Amino acid sequence: MRTHTGARIPPSLSKEPPPMLIALTLLAAAVVGFGLEWLNVPGGLIIGGMVGAAVVTLAGGVEDLSLPRPLVTGAYVVLGAQIGTSITREFIGDLGRVAIGAVLSAAMFIALGLAVAWLLGVLGIAPEGSILATSPGALTVMSAAAEQQGTGPQVAVFHLVRLVLVILSLPLLIRLSTQAG
């Protein structure tokens, strides 16, 4: 871990963050997350959790703060379980009907994401984890995948910006599509 001035904290002191800092980080993440959820902000829990934790990290002057691995692993298991519980027989039955469109759409988005990642690299502005950052996917899933590969924050920002822009542009796009049809 490092302090906000860049000074390294001795390894003996940086193995585990102080329990109070972990508690404060989780509390801030929960307060901001639930606050945004209460305000009906789409993705409020995860966006607020990120913002609340970032505020504590930045205000506390400690960089490289990591939550305990068992806590993070448990969160991934719960997230995976939540996604898994949405798989129903009806969902499986509908797969055949939408599979061709879904595969075509996914292939196009993956190709576009790879092209954007390549372009960012050529321009010298590619973030760490650029392929994950420009790939299609849900903010939570892509951020979790990036975190496991050690590129979490930059990938999360890419998906957060995409999500916010989609949410802000949807009313206009829906209005335009209904007028055109």
N, C-alpha and C positions, 0 to 999 in steps of 0.2 A: 504494500500500500504506500501511497505518497500523500503528503500534505498538499494544501492548495499552493504552496510556494515551490513545490517540486521536490522537497526534501524526502528522502526515503525513510520510511519507518523501519527500524530493525526487524529482521524476519521473526525474531522471537516474539515481537509484539504484534506482528501483522498477520499471524496465522488465522485468527478468528477475529472478526470485528467485535467490539464490545457489545454485550447483550442489550444495553440501553440504546445504543445506536441502531441496532437491528429493530428493536421494538419501536423506536421513534420513526424509523423508515417505514415500517409496516403500518403504523398508525397514520402517518401522513398520506401514504398510498391509499389507505382505506377511506380516510376523510375526503380527499379530493375525488377519488373514484366514486364513492357513494353520492357525493355532492353533484357531480356531473350526471350521474344516473338519475338523481332526483330531478335535475333540470331537463331530463329527457334528451341529453346529448347522445347521439348514436355512438356506441363503443365507449361510453362514458366510464365504465369500470376499468377497462384496460388503459384508456388514455389517461384517466385521472390517476390510476395507479402509477403509471410512468412519470407523470408530472409531479405527483407528491413525493415519490422516491427521489426524483432528480433534484427537487428543491432541497431536501434534507442533505443529499450528497454534496450539492454545491454550497449550501449554507454552512455545512459542517466542516468544509475545507478538507475533506478526505476524498481522494480519488481512488479508483479501483476498488470501491466497496463492493463486496460480493456477499449475497445472502448465503447462509449455510447450505451446502450441497443437498443434504437430506430434505430441506424445506423446498428447494427448487425442484428436486426430483419428484417430490410429492405433488407439487403444483402441476408438473407435466403429466403425471399419471391422472390427476383429476381432470385436466383439460382433455386428455385422450379419452377418458371415460365419458365425459360430457359429449364429445363428438360421436363416440361409439353408440351412445344411447339414442342418437337421432336416426340411426339406421334401423328402419322398420321393414316389415314384409311389404308394405305398400310402397316404400321407397325402392326396394329391390325390384318389385314388379314394374315400376315406372322406368327403371334404368334402360330397359330395351327400347322403349319409345324415344328416349332422349339421348341414347348413347352416341349415335353418329354425330349429332350436333355438338354434344359435349366434347367428344374427341377432336372434332374439327376446330372448335373454339379454343380448346386447350392447346392444340398444336400451333394455332396462329398466335396466341398470346405468348407461348414459350418462345417461338421464333422471334417475335417482336421484342420480348425481354432480352434475348440473347443479342439481338441487333443493337438495342439501346446500351447494354453492358459493354459491347464492343466499341460503340461510338464514344461512350464516356471514357473508356480506356485510351482511345486514340486522342481524345481531347485532353487527357491527363487529369481528369476530374472523377475517375471511377472510385467509388467508396470501397472500403474493404468489404468483401462479400458481395460484389456488384451483381453477380448472377442471381443470388437470392434476393437482393434488393429490387431487381427489375423483373423478377418472376411473378406470375400471377399467384395469388393466394391470400388467405385471410391474415390480417395483422397478427393475431395471436399465434397462429400456426407458423407463419414465416418467421416471426420474431423468436419463437421457441427454437426453431430449426437453426436460426442464425446464432442464437445464444449457445447452443450445443456445439457449434463450430467456432465459437469465439469471435463472432462478428456482430453480435446483437444490436448495439445501439445504432449504428449507421443503417442497418437493414430496417430496423424498427422505424426510424425517421422516414425512410423512403416510403414505407407502407402507410405510415400515419399521414404523410402529405397526400398520398394517393387517395386514402380513405376520406380525408377532409374535403379534397377537391371533388370527389365523386358525390359526397353528401350535399355539398353546397350547389353543385351543378344539376342535381337530379330534378328539382322542381322545374327549372327552365327546360331541360331536355324532355321531360314528360309533357310539358305544355307544348313544346314545338312538335313532338311526335303526334300528339292528338290533333293538332291543327293541320298537320300534313296528311293525316289519315282520314 
